Amino acid sequence: MPEAAVLCAPPAPVDLNEATRLLQRHYGLSGTLTPLGGERDANFLVQPADGGAPCMLKVSHPVESAVVADFQTQALLHLAATEPDLPVQRLLPTSSGAFAVVDTPVGDAPRVVRLFSYLDGLPLPKAPPTPGRAAHAGALLARLDAALAGLSHRAGELPLPWDLQRALGTRSLLAHVDDPARRALAQAALDRFADEALPVLRTLPRQPIHNDFNPSNLLVDPQAPERLVGILDFGDMVAAPRIVDLAVAASYHLDAQAPAESIAAFAGAYHAVTPLSMQERTLLPILVATRLAMVVAISGWRAAREPANAAYLLRNNGASWARLAALAALPANALDDALRHACP
């Protein structure tokens, strides 16, 4: 997986003083900067000195090309123009009116610098469970995919390690799964993807998709936790059939205690906004299992390469294995039947 080099790159932090300089130089702003978490980029919460609204400074990782960063930039500008009610961050212009600029922090390679509006909300994993949230999430994803369908960008065709269309590239990574039964479970999911899904997937229309609609990238209203108020992190975008976006999202929102019901509820809410074809509905269970197999394969491989960071890299593995096993244990056609009723 040569495209996985970005996953292996060491962190590239930006000094607080350097971030302050970038903010002043390109945006004419000063204020209090607080480092925020991020898998690859260096992010800072900015509290402007003039009392203006808080915002977020993002300095991309040196291994991320300007073309890939521009894909995210153009997606957010496109959404602002075509679906302004979607709860996504807005890009704020530099002093010259640009929405991104390339700079070279001290002792570093060129990096893309952008300033975003700050979305306030409670990260979904910290929110109490609510009965209507899955439906709200499925409907919101359908709106997002419909809005992104009008965007075209050459970076969408670049190889990405988390691109489900390239799932077969993770087969060799399963060598890092020590448990033979688990390894066979993931291998079976990838085999079914190769035999039944990939040939059909290649025939479907493609469009930009978010590709990481997981709970950590969603914010809810603390006073009404069933209501989603933020969609974060467009860093894994790719061009793919929209059913891939639904499958990726459903894999994270799957309840291992009720796999068929939870996937059907999520897909049904999506279908109510943007109807799924019978072909898409048939592919969905296979693609959900494929995404889960990718998660355990890639995270296991990364943990083997970075043992000091293994606990963090494997933090979601237990849930992913449980979900994959729950899908495999379903009676034949149980999920297909649930989807047929949820997506008439």
N, C-alpha and C positions, 0 to 999 in steps of 0.2 A: 504494500500500500504506500507508494511514494507520495500520494497526496496527504498522507498522515503526518508529514514532517511538521506541520503546524501544531499537532498535538504533542510532539516531542520537544518542541522548542522550550528552552528555559524561560522563566519569567523575565520580563523586561520592565522593571518598575521605573517610574519617573519621579525624580526628586521633587519635593513640595515647592522648593524655590523655583525650580525650572518650570513647573506647571503654572506657577504664579506669573512667571515671565511670559509664557505662551499666551496666557489669558490676556495680559495687558497688551502685549505686542499685536495680537491679531484681533482682539475684540474691544480693546480700550477699556477693559473692566478691571476693577480691583475688588478685593473682598476677602472673605475667609474661605479657605479651601480645606476640605476634609477628604482623605482617601476613601474610596469605596471599593468593594470587592469586584472581581472580574476574572474570568478564566484566562483571557489573553491580554486584553487591553488594560491600560492604566486609566482609571476613572476617578473623578473628583467631584464631590458635591460643592457647589459654589454658592455662597451667600454674599450677594453683591453688597459692596460698602454703601451704595446709594439707597439701600432698602428695597431694591427691586425683587422680583420673584426669583426664588432659587432656581439654579440650572445645573447641568452636569457637563463637565469638560471630559472629553474622551480623547485619549492619545493611543492610536492603534499600535499593535505589536509590530516590531520591525519585519517579521516574516510575512505579514499580511500585505499583499500588494495593493497599490492605490486603486487598481481596477476593481478588486473585490470590495474595498471600502466604498467605492463609488456606487456599486450595486445597492448597498444598504442606503446610501445617501439618496439615490434616485428613487428608491422604493418609498422612503418616507416623504419625499417631495411629491411623489405621485399620489400617495394616500391623502396628503393634505389638500391636494387639488380635486381629487375625485370622490373621497369619502371622509370629509372633515370631521364627522361625528365619531369615527373610530377612536378609541382611547389609546393612541400611540403618541410617542414623543414627537415634538416638532423641532426641526433644525433651526438654529438661530444664526443669522448671517454675521460674517466678520465685518470689520470696519469698512472693508472695500465692497461688501455685498456678496461675497462668495459664501457657499455653505460648507466648504471644506478647504483646508490648506495643508500643504506639505511643509514640514519644518524638520530640522535636525537638532534634537535636544543635545546638550553637551555630552560628548563622548559616545554618541549613538548614531544609528543609521537613520535615514529619512523616515518619518512617520506621519501619518495623516492625523490632523487635529480637527476636531469638530466640537461644537457646543450645542447641547440639547436642552429643551425644556425638561423640567423635573416632574415626574409623575408621583403624586402622593398617594399612598395606599398601603395596605397590609399585604405582605407576600402570602400567596394562597396557602403554602404549607403551614403557615402559622395561624391560619383562620380555622374556626370550628367548622365541622362538616355541616352542610345545609342540603336539604333535599332538592332544591331547584338549581343548584349551581352547575351541574353537569350539562343540563339543557341550555343554560345561559352560555356556557363555554362553547358548546357545539354550534349554537347559532352565531356566536361572535366570530368563530373561525370561518364559518361559511361566508359571512360578510367580508372578512378580510381576504379570503381567496377570490371572491368575486371582484373585489376592488383591485387586487394585484394582477388579475387576468389581462388587464390592458397595458401592462408594462412589459417592455422587452429590453434586455441588457445582455451583452456578450459574456459577462462574468457568470451568468446562470449556467453556462455549459462547461465551466471549468470543473475539474475533479475536486470532490469534497469528501473527506473521510466519513461524514455522517450522511451521505447521499444514499438513501435506501435502494435506489436503482443500481448501485454498485455493491450491494450487500455480499455478493459472492466473493468479493475481495477479502472478506473477513473470515473465510473458511479456515485458512491456515492459522489464524490467531486462536482458534479453539484449542490448539495444542497446549495453551497455557491454562486450560481448565482441567484440573487434576481428577475430578470425579467423573468416572466413565459414563455413569447414567446421565449426568447433566450434560456432558459433552455430546452424547448421542441425541439428547433432547434438542439442543441448539442445532446440531447438524441436520436433524430431520426437518426442522423449520426452514433451513437454508436450501435443503434439497427440494422441498415442496415449492419454494419460491422459484427455483431454477426451472422446475418442470411445468408448473401450472400458472405462475404469475408473470414471470419476466417476459415470455413471448407476447402476452396480451398487453402488458404495461407499455411495451415498445410501440404499440399501435395507437395509444391514446394521446389526445392533445396535451401539450405541455405549456406550462406557464410558471412564473415565479411563485414560490411558496415560502412561507415562514420557516417551516422545517424544524421547529423546536418549540412547539406550543405546549411546553410542560409546565407544571404548577409553579416552579421557581421563576418562570418568566411571566407570571400573571399576578396582578394585584387586585385585591378586593376592597370594597368599602368597609372600614372597621365597624361602622354603625349598621351596615346591612351586608353581612358577609356572603350572602347569596349573589351579590351583584359585583361583576367584574368591572374594574375601573382602569385597568392598565394592561397593555401588552408590551413586553420588553424584548430586547435582544434579537435583532434581525441579522445576527452575525453568521447564521448557518443557512442563509437563503440559497436556493438552487432552483433551476428550472426542472419541473417534473409534472406529471399528471396530478391534478388536485387531490385525487384519492390518496396519494402518498402523504399529503399534509394531514388528512383526516386520520390515516393509519398511525402516523407518528404521534399525533395528539391522543388518540384513543389508547395507545399503548401505555401512556403515562396516567391516564384517568381510569384505567381498568381496575375494577375491584376483584381481587383474586377470590373472594368469597362468592361473588356473583358475576362471573366473567361475561356470560352471554347477555345478561340484563344490562350491565353497565356499558358495554360497547354499543348495544342496541339503543340505549337511551341517548348516548352521545351522538351516534350516527343519525338517529331519528330527528334530533334537534337541528343538525346540519342539513338534513334532507328537507326539513320544513322550510328552510330559507333558500337552499339551492338543491333542487332534486338530484338524487343520484340515479345513474342508469343501472340496469340490472347487472351489466358487466362490472361496474364499479363496486356494486354491493357484493358480488361474488368474490372479487379480489380482496375486499377489506380484511376478512379474518386471516388470510394468508399473509398479508402485508403487516398486520399487527404483530403476528408471531415473528416475522422476519425482523422487524425493528427491535423486538426484545432480544432476539438472538444476536443482533449487532451490538446492543448495549453490553451484554455479558462478554462478548468476544473482545470488543475494543477495550473495555475497562479492565478485563483480566490481563490483556496484553500490556496495557499501560502500567498496571500495578507490578507486573513482572519486571518491567524496565525501570520503574521508579519505586523500589520497595519502601523508601522512606516516606513516600506519599501514598502508599497503598490504601491506608484506611480511608482517606478522602476519596480516592478514585473508585473504591469499591462500596461507597456509602449507599448506593442505590441497587447494588447487585442482588441483595436478598429479595427485595421486592420484585425485581425483574425475573429472577428465577421462579419465584412463587407464581407470578402471572403467566409465565411461559408454561409451567407445569399445569396450571389451572385450565389453560386453553387446550393443552394436549389431552386432558382428562375429560373434556366435554363429550357427551354422547354424539355420535355422528349426526350431522345436520342441525344440532341444537342451536348453534350460533346463526347458521343460515336461516333457520325458521324465525329466530328472534329478530333478525334484521329485516326479513320479509314483512313481518308485522309492524315493525317500527318505521319502515320506509315504504309505504304502500305506493 
